[in-house]
Amino acid sequence: MDIISHGLWGSAAFGRKNKKTFLIAFLIGLAPDMFSFGILFVYRIILRLGFLPEPSISLAPAHFPVPIFVYSLYNITHSLIIFALFFGAIWLIFKKPFWPILAWGLHILVDIPSHSFDFFPTPFLWPISNFKFDGIGWGNPIIFFPNVILLLAVYGFLFLRKRKKKKIISSN
């Protein structure tokens, strides 16, 4: 799924308490891609400035040149195992769950069917298993357009519900 959709789904599901939790859930929903592809983007900018040497490159998947380190970061950030350990650690440390972190888990769950073997299939069981599901790429119209329509419907519903609550409160 595209990165903005991840943020929007994460905030719709786990950030409705207030504006702060909305933003936190949105950013956590983006985080798995930002900590792999975002780092690649920054790395490429620094590389072009001449501050870093050329990285080891892999031409898989789909002959898209990606440094090897991105695959390692992608494995970590797109693993339900790593996510569960992190969520559990936060719960233990703070003695209560921090619900917006579930946007990370949702990101992974949405990626499993919306990534194909052609481009970064989701390693959701890493490091226990290298099993990956061959889904339908998120850029495919059968995934892309329903995603946009569902996001519009969900946010339309949330907007109308909030507006209705404000009317009820203001009429009292």
C-alpha positions as CSV (number, residue, x, y, z in Angstrom):
1,M,0.0,0.0,0.0
2,D,1.2,3.6,-0.6
3,I,2.7,5.3,2.4
4,I,0.0,8.0,2.8
5,S,-2.7,5.4,2.9
6,H,-0.9,3.6,5.7
7,G,-0.8,6.8,7.7
8,L,-4.5,7.5,7.1
9,W,-5.6,4.0,7.9
10,G,-3.5,4.0,11.1
11,S,-4.9,7.3,12.3
12,A,-8.5,6.4,11.4
13,A,-8.2,3.1,13.3
14,F,-6.0,4.2,16.3
15,G,-5.9,8.0,16.4
16,R,-9.4,9.2,16.9
17,K,-9.1,10.3,20.5
18,N,-7.7,13.7,19.7
19,K,-5.5,15.6,17.2
20,K,-2.3,14.5,19.0
21,T,-3.1,10.8,18.9
22,F,-4.3,11.3,15.3
23,L,-0.9,12.7,14.3
24,I,1.0,10.1,16.4
25,A,-1.0,7.2,14.8
26,F,-0.5,8.7,11.3
27,L,3.3,8.9,11.8
28,I,3.5,5.4,13.3
29,G,1.5,4.2,10.3
30,L,4.1,5.7,8.0
31,A,7.1,4.5,10.1
32,P,7.7,1.0,8.6
33,D,8.2,2.5,5.2
34,M,10.0,5.6,6.4
35,F,12.6,3.5,8.3
36,S,13.4,1.6,5.2
37,F,12.6,3.6,2.0
38,G,12.8,7.0,3.8
39,I,16.3,6.2,4.9
40,L,17.1,5.1,1.3
41,F,15.8,8.4,0.1
42,V,18.0,10.4,2.5
43,Y,21.0,8.1,1.8
44,R,20.7,8.8,-2.0
45,I,20.6,12.5,-1.4
46,I,23.8,12.3,0.8
47,L,25.3,9.9,-1.8
48,R,24.7,12.5,-4.6
49,L,26.4,15.1,-2.5
50,G,29.5,12.9,-2.5
51,F,29.7,12.2,1.3
52,L,29.2,8.4,1.1
53,P,30.6,5.6,-1.0
54,E,28.4,3.6,-3.4
55,P,26.5,0.9,-1.5
56,S,26.3,-2.8,-2.3
57,I,23.3,-3.1,-4.7
58,S,20.7,-5.7,-5.3
59,L,18.8,-5.7,-8.6
60,A,16.0,-7.8,-7.2
61,P,13.0,-7.3,-7.1
62,A,11.9,-6.1,-10.5
63,H,15.4,-4.9,-11.4
64,F,15.0,-1.9,-9.2
65,P,18.5,-1.0,-7.8
66,V,18.2,-1.0,-4.0
67,P,21.1,-1.1,-1.5
68,I,21.2,-4.3,0.5
69,F,20.7,-2.5,3.8
70,V,17.2,-1.5,2.8
71,Y,16.2,-5.2,2.7
72,S,17.4,-5.6,6.3
73,L,15.5,-2.6,7.4
74,Y,12.4,-3.7,5.5
75,N,12.6,-7.1,7.2
76,I,12.7,-5.5,10.6
77,T,10.0,-2.9,10.1
78,H,7.6,-5.2,8.3
79,S,7.7,-8.2,10.7
80,L,4.7,-8.9,12.9
81,I,7.2,-10.7,15.3
82,I,9.3,-7.6,15.8
83,F,6.1,-5.4,16.0
84,A,4.7,-7.7,18.7
85,L,7.9,-7.7,20.7
86,F,8.1,-3.9,20.5
87,F,4.4,-3.5,21.5
88,G,4.8,-5.9,24.4
89,A,8.0,-4.1,25.6
90,I,6.2,-0.7,25.5
91,W,3.3,-2.2,27.5
92,L,5.7,-3.7,30.1
93,I,7.7,-0.5,30.5
94,F,4.8,1.8,30.8
95,K,2.4,-0.6,32.5
96,K,-0.3,0.0,29.9
97,P,-0.6,-0.4,26.1
98,F,0.0,2.6,23.9
99,W,-2.7,2.0,21.3
100,P,-1.5,4.2,18.5
101,I,1.4,1.8,18.0
102,L,-1.1,-0.6,16.6
103,A,-1.0,1.5,13.4
104,W,2.4,-0.2,12.8
105,G,0.8,-3.7,13.1
106,L,-2.0,-2.5,10.8
107,H,0.6,-1.3,8.2
108,I,2.1,-4.8,8.1
109,L,-1.3,-6.6,7.9
110,V,-2.4,-4.3,5.0
111,D,0.9,-4.9,3.2
112,I,0.7,-8.7,3.3
113,P,-2.0,-8.9,0.6
114,S,-1.1,-5.7,-1.2
115,H,2.5,-6.6,-2.1
116,S,3.5,-9.1,-4.6
117,F,6.7,-11.1,-5.2
118,D,7.5,-8.5,-8.0
119,F,8.3,-5.7,-5.5
120,F,9.0,-6.1,-1.8
121,P,6.7,-8.9,-0.6
122,T,6.1,-8.5,3.2
123,P,8.4,-10.6,5.5
124,F,5.7,-10.6,8.2
125,L,7.1,-13.7,10.0
126,W,10.8,-12.6,9.9
127,P,13.1,-13.6,11.7
128,I,11.3,-16.9,12.4
129,S,10.4,-17.6,8.8
130,N,11.2,-16.2,5.4
131,F,7.6,-17.0,4.2
132,K,6.0,-14.3,2.2
133,F,2.6,-14.1,0.5
134,D,2.4,-13.2,-3.2
135,G,-0.4,-10.7,-3.1
136,I,-1.6,-8.1,-5.6
137,G,0.6,-5.0,-5.9
138,W,-1.0,-1.9,-4.3
139,G,-0.6,0.0,-7.5
140,N,-2.9,-2.4,-9.3
141,P,-6.3,-0.7,-9.9
142,I,-8.1,-3.6,-8.2
143,I,-6.3,-2.6,-4.9
144,F,-5.6,1.1,-5.5
145,F,-9.1,2.4,-6.3
146,P,-11.0,0.5,-3.6
147,N,-8.4,1.7,-1.1
148,V,-9.0,5.3,-2.1
149,I,-12.8,4.8,-2.1
150,L,-12.7,3.1,1.3
151,L,-10.5,5.9,2.8
152,L,-12.9,8.5,1.5
153,A,-15.9,6.6,3.0
154,V,-14.2,6.1,6.4
155,Y,-13.1,9.7,6.7
156,G,-16.5,10.9,5.4
157,F,-18.1,8.8,8.1
158,L,-15.8,10.1,10.8
159,F,-16.3,13.7,9.8
160,L,-20.1,13.4,9.8
161,R,-20.0,11.6,13.1
162,K,-17.9,14.3,14.7
163,R,-20.1,17.0,13.2
164,K,-23.2,15.3,14.6
165,K,-21.6,15.1,18.1
166,K,-20.8,18.8,18.0
167,K,-24.4,19.6,17.1
168,I,-25.7,17.5,20.0
169,I,-23.3,19.2,22.4
170,S,-24.1,22.7,21.2
171,S,-27.8,22.1,21.4
172,N,-27.6,21.1,25.1
